[in-house]
């Protein structure tokens, strides 16, 4: 069981099963959906600078969202 790591805006990273797919909303570059191998939605979410908002969650998805506001190196 492998995974793949994908990089999102605002320096977010998502790790999903290798058979899953990440899709971007064409109307909102900060909104995403993770679909499984049968093209069922596992989770739909959007990201912000220091937030993740889940709008749809299927199965028994375990979310682990870490926001570290102490280590932001801004130029």
N, C-alpha and C positions, 0 to 999 in steps of 0.2 A: 504494500500500500504506500505509494509515493504521494508527495505533495508538490505543489508549485507555488512560488511566491510571486505576487504581482504588486507593482508599485502604483499608488494612486496619488491624486493631487494632495497638496498640503502635507506631503511627506508621510502619508499613511501607507501601510503595507497590509495586504491581505494574503493569507495562506489558505489554499483550498486543496481538496483532493485532486489528484492528477486527471481524473475523469470529468471533473466539473469545469464549467466555463464561466467567465466573467464578461458581462455585457455592459456597455455604457449607454445611458439614455441619450439619444440623439438631440434632444431638446435641452438637456441639462448635463453638462460635462462633469458634474459632481454627484450624479445619481447612478447607481449600479444595481445589477441583479446577478446573483449567482444561480446558475442552473445546473442540475445534475445530468447524468448521462442520458436520461429519458426526457430531458428538456423541461422538467418540473422545476418551478422556482423554489430554491432552498431559502434564500433571503434576498430582500430588496432593501437597499439602504442608500443614504447620501452622506457625504463627508463635508465637514467644514474645517476651519483652522484648528479648532480644539474640540470638535464634537463629531459624533456619528449618530445619525437618526435612522432607526430601523422602521420601515413602513410596512413590511410584510415579512413574515417568518414562517416557514413550513417545517415539517418534521419536528424533531426535538433538538433544535440547534442550540448549541452552547456558545454564547457570546462572551468574549473576553476583550473588553475595550480599555486600553490603557492610554491615559492622557498625561504626559509628563510636561508640565508647564515650566519646570525649573531649568531645563536644558535647551531652551530655544536659543540658538545662535543666529541672531539676525544681524545682517550687515547694515 
